[in-house]
């Protein structure tokens, strides 16, 4: 892709997405990125990754084994195929003008559908003993950044380092990973936390419904413009997400949407909660700025990638937001007819690059377990005192 000329890239971007404003060529001649880098994993690499996961399973038994996690970076660089490890290592420190903030590894691993068994009704019924191999694969990728897999009490009261994300009929119209019947608006993971994940991985074990994955990068705008400049003001609220629908939002903490480098910033953003949730209580100025930004941002949303079984999307949670289109769980379209199929099953893992920087919000005896509830506030229960 590096050999494509700037003018050619602009033509492709405009032709593929005619409703988007054609990005201006910058002074450096680099166009803003409009989609993730796609890496086709070779059969040799795929076999090597599978063999490594099998060896680690026999050696450690589980991807959460303390000895395995403590030496994760060494394992990643020694055991992953060199090309895969190199791509991830560079990705971990690339915040440049041309970095979209997401990678797609196509065909990362083979998935034995028979061994996987039927998709359970929800994540609560998941048999994680069937997923151990995939936990090792996902964690190795995070280790190559390098980054440490972590769990959040705000996510399923922890629930371990690996989460099965499954459509749940009881939550089908919610703005959560368990939803399906409505579009899941793009969001950075846990935008209501100061210590949100740095990196995310989404490994698709099943996507027979052929649901497109949605990605949006702050880099698609180019360098900071007048509309984006207003988002550096610390005036924006973000309620807890729809998993806390029964909680009354009484938090008055405000923060910025954009942060970090003023010219090429990071982003903390949740369209559903910050713009479309009436309980957010945004000030008139904050709402005005958010709506202006959303009108521009939604033109850059990319939903052209439909994951297949074994594909993995890796995301820098400070650069790129994610979501998905609506779908009918357990049905796929075949020549205009809706046919029953196994429901979607995706595995999510989150990681932080520094355990030191999050120490004030982790459990005393588990530095991988983050107890932040909302913008620096810790959960007020026995778990937070462990």
N, C-alpha and C positions, 0 to 999 in steps of 0.2 A: 504494500500500500504506500510505502514511502516514496515510490517512484512516480506516483500520480501527480500531475502538475496542479498548481493552485486553481487555475481556471477550470480545469476538468473537474476538480472536486466541487467547485461551486456549482457547476452545471448539473452534476449528479444530485447534489443536495436539493437544488431547486426543482428538478424534474421529479424526484422521489417524493418530495413534500412541497407541492406547489402553494400550500396555504402558509408556509413559513416565509418570513422575510429572508431574502438571500443575504447571508452573512458577508459583511465587507471584508476584503482582504486587508489584513493588518500591515503595519509598517514592516514587520518581520517576514511577511509573506506567508504566514501560517494562518489558515482558516480555523475558526472555532470548531471543535469536534462536535459532531451531531449524533454519534452512536458509539457503542463500546467496541473495543478491539475484540475480534473473534479469532480464537486460536483453535485450529483443527488438530486435535490430539491424534497422533499416529497410532496405528495398531501396536507397534513396538512399545511406545510409551504407555499405552493403555494396559498392556500385559504387565509391564514392569510395575506400574502403580498397583495393580491387582495383587501381584506376587508380594510386594512390600507390605500391603495391608494384611495379607494372610500371615506373613511372618510375624508382624507386630501383634496380631491377635493371639498367636501361639505364645509369644514371648511375654506379653503383658496382660492378656486376658480382656482388658478394657481400655478404651481411649482416655478414660479419666484416671488411670493408674498414676499415682504421684510421681513415680520414677520416670514414667513415659513423659508426662507433662513437663517435668522439670528439665528434661533434656530434649524438648521438642525441637528447638532450633537446630541442634546437631543432627537429630534424626531427619529433619526436613532436607537439609543441605547434603547429607550423605546418601539418602535413600531415594529422593525424588529424581526423576529424569532431569538431567542438567538444564535442558531448555526450559522446562516448566519452572524449575526453581529460579532460574535467572529472570524470567519474565516477572514472577511475583516479587522478587527482591527489588527489581527496578521500580515496579509499580508502587511499592510501599513508600518510596520517598520522592515520587514524581508528582508535584503539585503545579506543573507548568501550564502554560497557555493551551497546549495541545492535548493535555491529559483529560480524557472524558470522566474517568473515575470508576470505570467498570470494565471487567474482562469477562468474556464468555469462553469457557472451555467446552468445545463440542466433542462429545464422545469421550469424556474423561474416564468413565468406567462402564463396564457392562453390568447390567442389573438382571439378576436371576428372578424373574417374575414369579415363578412357582415357589421358590424358597421364601420370597417376600410374603406370600399369602394375600388374602383379600385386604383391601384398604379398610381399616377399622372405622367405626362411625364418627370418631373424633380423636383428637390427639390423646385424650385421657385413656383410651383403650389400647394405645400403641404398645406393641411388644418390642421393646428396645433390644432384646437379645438377638433379634433378626437384623439389627442395624449396626452392629459393632464394627464390622468391616468398613462401612461408610463413614463412621465416626473417625476412624483412623485416617481415612483418605482426606476428609475435610480438615482435620486438625493439622495434618502435614502441610496443607496449602497455607494455612494461617501461620504456621511456624516459619515458612519461607519468606514472610514479609520483612522482618520477623515480628510476630505478634503472638500473644498468649490467649487462648480461648478462655472466656469468662462466662459466668451466668449472672442473671439479674433477678433479684427477688421480685421486681416489678413484672417480670415475665413468668407467669405460672408459679409464683413463689419459688423461683429458681428453676426447678425441673431438669437440672443437669446441663451439660455443655452443648448437647445436641437436642434440637426441638423438631418433632414431626409436625408439619403444618398441613392440616387436612380440612377440607370443607365440612362444616357441621351444619346440618339442616336447622338446628335451633338458633344458629347465629348467621344464617344465610344473608341477611340484609344489613349486617353490621360492617363497620369500617375496620375490620380485623383480618388477620390471616385465615381465620375460620369462616369468613364470609364468602359468598359466591355470586349472589343474585344482583349485586351492585358493583360498579367499578370501584376498585380500591384506589383512592386518590394517591398520587405520588407523595411520599413522605420520607424524610430521613428517620431511621429507626430511633425510637424513644426521644423525640424532639423535646419532650418535657423534662429531660435530664441534662445536667451540666456534664455528666460523665458517661454520655452515651457511647455505644460501641464505636471503635475506630474502623473496623472492617467487618464485613458480613459475607457469608457464603450461602448460596442457595443451591442445593443439589437436588435435581429432579429425578425421582425414582419412577414416577408416573405422571404423565400429562396427556392421557388419552383423549381428553376433551379438547386438546389443542388450544389451550388458553395462552394468548400472548402475554409476555412479561413486559411491564412498563418501566422505563428508565427515564430519568431527567437529570441532566447535569448543569450545574451553575456555570460551567465553562462554555456551554453552548451560546451564552450571551456575549462571549468575548470579555474584554476587560471591563471593569466596573463602569456603568453608565449612570446617568442622572437618576433614573428610577431606582437602580440598585443602591445608590449612595444613601438613600433614605433608610435603607434596611440596616445600616450600621447603628442607628439610634437604639438605645436600650429601652424601648417603649412597648414591646410586643409581649403578649401573654400566650401561653400554650397550655390548655388543660391536659390532664391525663387522657389517654386515648380511650376508645370505645370499650376496652376491656374493663373500664371503671365506670360504666354507664350509670351505676346506682350511686356513685359517689357524688356528693354535692361539691362543686368547685368553689372553694373559698380562698384559693391561693391568689395573692396579689403580686407575686414576683413577676417582674418584667425583664426581658433581655433583648438582645439584638437577633435578627435573622441571619445576617452576615457577620463574619468575624475573621480574625487572622489578618492576612495581608490585605491592605486596602485596595490594591489594584487587582489582585487575583485572590478573592476571598474563599473561605469555607462557608458552608450553609447549614443551618439548623432550622428545619421547616416541615410543617405538616399542614397541607392545604385543608384537609377535612376538619381539623380541630381549630386551626387559627383563623380560617376564613368562614367556613360554613357551619361552625358550631356556635349557635346563638349564646351559649353559656360562656363563651370565651371572654366576653366583656371587654373587647378591644376599645380603645379610645377612638374618637372620630378620625384623628390624624393617623393612628396606626392602621385602622381599617382602610382608609383611603390609600395609604401606601401599599398595603397588602393586595388590594384589588388591582391597582395599577401594575404591580409586579406580576400577579397571576395572569393577567391578560397577555403579557409578554411571554411569561414562562411557559404557559400551556402550548404555545406554538412550537416549542422545542421538545415536547414529550415524544419519546421514541417507543413505539410498541410494535416494531417490525419483527422482533425475534420471538419465535414460538419454540420453547424448549422441548426437546425429546428426552426420553428416558436415558439417564447417564450424563446429561449435560449439567454443567455447573456455572452459575453466575457469581462472580466475586466482585464486591463493591467496596469502594472507599466511602464510608458513611458521612464524611465531611465534604465530599464533592458531589456525590450522586444520590438522588432520591430514587425510590422504587415503588412499584405498585403492580396492579394487574387489571385486565379487563374483566367484566362480568361474564358469568357462564352458568350453565345448568350442570351441577355436579352429577357425575355418573352417566352422562350422555354425550355422544359425539355425533357430529354431522357427517353422514355418508350419503352423498348424492342428493342432498336436500331432505333426507330422512334422519330423524333423531333416533340413534341406536344406543342401547344400554352398553356401558363399559365400566371398567374399574375406575373408581374416583381418584382424583388428583392426590398425589403424595409427594411432598417436598420436605427436605431436611434443611434446617437453618442453624448456622453456628455464628457466634459473635466473638470478637476478640479486641483486646487492648494492647497497644504497643508498650505501655509502661505500667507495671503494677505499683510502682512507687507513687506515681501521680494520683492514683485512685485510692491510696491507702486510708484516707480519712473517711471513706464511705464504704469500706469493705468489712466483712466479719473479722473479728479479732484473730481467729484461728484459721481463716480461709481467705487469703488475699485474692482469690479468684471469684469470690462471691460478693457482688455489689448490692448494697442495701439502700441505695438512694431511691426515694419515693417521688420527689418532685423538686427540681431545681435546688439541690443541695440539702433538702430535708430528708432525714432518714426515716424508715419505717419504725413506728412506735409499737413494737411488739417484742416478744421474747427472742425471736430470730435475730433481731438487730443487735442483741447483746451477747451473742455467742462468740 
